[in-house]
Amino acid sequence: MSLSTVTCGSSMLWLHVVQPNLTAGHYGYIADEYNRHVILRGVDVETEQRNIPADQDRPIDPSLYDGQCPSNINVYQEPPTCEIDYGKGMYNINDEWNSHNDFAQIRRWGFNVVRLCLSWSALEPTPGNYSEMYLQRVEQIIEWASEQQVYVILDMHEDLYSRYIFGDKEHEIPPYLTASDGQDGAPQWAVMTDDWPALAFFGIGNLNLAMMKAFDNFYNNSIPPNATQGNAPGPGLQDHYIGAIAFLAKKFVNNSAVLGYEVIIIYSSFIQNFIIPILVLNRC
């Protein structure tokens, strides 16, 4: 059933999960407020996870998107998310590929949910200080999606832990160990590599030594040096991260357009990739 048949205006119906009753032969499903089945068809929106406060090609200030879309086509393949004709409702706007009415296009193509990839770097640019402006930018995007009857899953995204992991070309041993950069995720102050080199086995990014060590420190809730706790619930890396997610969730707890949260994309640490397999092999 298309969500457009059961919603009107810019309000979004609350959705919930109907729990399965397998003994009765009933499987779980997603339902709306009237207990009607809802089929979600989704797509990623992957532009906002790369935002950092100093990047003027992907500005965070929501006022810079009012009726316009900042042009950065000469810099990035992924321009920022826009909806310059926001307020006209579903389909009553130009939704051609280059129209900068992103959610109108998404809805016209048959999607009714997006996974909005966000950035810890932008949400907590300095330790314990969570960005109200970035939150307003996220809210702006959710409002655009809601106008087109598109639900949103908020994804605390990362790729290879952080953009602040830089390939160590000086110590490459090709093809076995090659320099490998991180991409997006943690802010610079939250990158603790303990001086491990940013080299990847056979050029595979997920086998980047510095990235794996950074994840080890994250999983161990290590305390970043010279970092204040601020508004975080504790001094460790996970404490800061949990504070960022809580900051996000408190803002949208009463917003029916927000379906839920993807807390973290789990990448393997050094222990998971190497130590545990060795221990398992030794037991066989």
N, C-alpha and C positions, 0 to 999 in steps of 0.2 A: 504494500500500500504506500503510495506516495505521501510524504508528509504534507505536501501542499494541499492535499484534500482535507486535512483535518486542522489546519492552522489558518489564522487570518491576521491581518495587520502585521506588526513587528514583534508581537509576543510569541514566545515559544512554549509549547506544552512541555511539562515536566515528564521525563522518561524514567522508567525504573525496570529492574530485572524481575521477572516472574520466575520464582524458583521451580526447578523441575520436581516432578513426582514420578520417578521411574517405575515404581511398582504399579502405578496406574497407567503407565505408558505415556505420560505427559513430559515433554522436554521443556527446559527453560527457554524463555524468549524475552525480548525487549518489548515493553508496552508503553503506551502513553497514559495520560491521566484517566482515560476512559477504558483502560485495560485492553485497548486494541493493539494488535501486533504492529510493530514498526520494523521495517527493514532499512538498515543504515548502509549507505554506499559512500565510501570515503576516499579521500585523497590527501596527500601531504601538502602542507604549505611551508616551504623550507627556506624562507627568506629572513625571518626574524631571529633565528638562532645565531646569525653571524654579526648581529649588531654589537657595537661597543660605543660608549659615549662619545669618543673622539672621531668616529667615522661619519663624516658629513655626507658621504655617498649613500649611507643608509641611516638617515637621521632618526633619532628616537623621539624628538619633540613632536607630539601629535598635531600641533598647530601647523606644521609645515606640510601636512597632507590635506588640509581643508580645501576641497575643490581642485586639487592639483596632485600630481604624482612626481616627486623628485626624480630627475633623469640621471641615471648613472650607467647607461648602456655601454659607455666607453670604458667603464671600470669593471663591471660585474656582468656575468651571464644571468644573474638572478636579481632583477630589480625589486625594490621594496613592494610590499603588498599595498594596493590602493583600491579605492572605490570612489572615484571622483564624482559620480552622480548619486551618491548615497542619499536616500530619502525618497526615491521614486518607486521603491518596491520592486517585487519580482518582475523581471522581463521587460519593464517599461523603460529600459535604458539600452544604450549601445553596448552590446556584449561581444563585439568582434575582438579578435586576438589582441590587437594593439590599442584597445579602447581604455585600458587602465581601470576597467570595472571588473576586478578579479572575481569577486564572489558572484556577480551576475553570470559570468562565464561558467563558473563552477556549478551553479544551480542549473543553468540551461543544459549543461552536459549530463545532468542526471544525478549528481552527487548531492547528498544532504548532510554530510558531516566532513569536517576537516581535522587533521592532526596538525595543530599549530605548534611548530618547533620554536622553543624559546631558548634564551641564553642566560646561564648563570653569570657570565661576565657582565651582562647588562643589568641583571637584577641585583647583583651585589658587587658593584665595581670596586668598592673599598671594604675592608673587613667590617662586618656588622652594620653596614649602612645600606639599606635596601632602597632602591630607586623608585620614588613615587612617579617620576616622569615615564620610566619604562612601563610601569603598571598602567598608566594612563594610555600609553601607546597600545598595550595589549587590549585594554578595554575598548579602545577605538576600533580595533580589528574585530573584536567580538560583536560590537554593535553593527558593523558592516555585515558580518555573517548573518546575524539575527534578522536584519532587514531583508535578506534574501532567503530566509527560512533554512539556514545552514547551521547545524550544531557544531560545537568546537570541543575537541579534546586538547588540553594544554599539556604539552610534552616538554619536560626539562631535558633538552637535547644536548648531546655531545657527540663529537666524532674524534676519536683518538685523544680523549681527555681535554685537550686545550689547544688553542691557537698559539699559546706561548711556549710550546715545545718546538725547538728549532733543530733541524738536522745537523748532526756533527760530522761535517764533511772531512774534517782534519784527520779523523781516525777510521775512515772507511776501509773495508777490506772486501772490495767487490769480487764476486757477486754475493758473497756470504753475508756480509754486514754492510748495508748501505744507508746513507743519511736519510732520515725520515722525519717529516714535520708532523705536529699535531694539526688539528683543523679548527674545532670550536668547542666551547663548553666552559671549563673552569676559568676564573679570572687569574691574572698573572700572580697575585699574591697567594693563590691557593695551589700553585704548581710546586710540589716538593719532589724532586727527582733524586735528591742526595748525590748529585753530581754524576749519576749514571749517564752514559752517552746516549744521544738520540740516534741510535743505529737500529735498523730493523733486519732481522734474519731474512735473507733473500728478497729484501725490499718489501716485505709484507707488513703493512702499517700496524696491524694488530700485534705484531711481534716486535714492536719498538721497545727497546729496553727502558728508555727514560719514561715512556708512557706507562709501562707495566709497573715501574717503581712508583710513579705518581699515584697509580691506583692502589698499590699496596698501602701507601701512606693515607690515602683517603679511606680505605676499608678499616685501617687501624685507628682512625679518628685522630691522627697525629696533629699536634698543635703547630700551626705555621709560625715561623719566627717573626718577631716584631709586628705581629698582627693583633689589633685590639679586638676584644669580644664584641663591643658595641651592643647592638640589639639582638645578637645571636643568643640562643639558649645555652651555649657553652663555648669553650675556646677552640675545640677541635674542628677539623675540616668538615666532618659530617654534621657537627653542631651548626656550623654556618650554613651548610646546605639545607638542613632541615628548617632552619629559620627562614631561608629564602622561599622554600615551598609553602611554609605556613603563611608567610607574607602574601603570597600569591593566592592561596586558598581562601584566606579570610576576606579578600576583596570580592571573590566571585561565589561565595557560598550560597547566596540567594539568587544567583543568575541561572535561570532555567536553560539558557543556551549553552552553558558549560556542562558537558556530559561527565567529565572526570579528568583525571590527571595521570600522566605517565611519569612516574617518579624519577626513574633513571634508566638509561640504556646501559646494560651491564657489559663491560668489556673485561677481559681476563687480566688478572694481575700476573706478576712473575711467578708467584707461588702456584697459582692455578694452572699456568701454562707449562711449567717445568718441574717444580718440586713434587707436586701431587702425582703426576704421571710416573715420575721416577720411583716414588714410594710404592705405587701400585705395581709397577713392573718387578720391583724387588720382592714383593710378596707372592708373585705368581710362580 
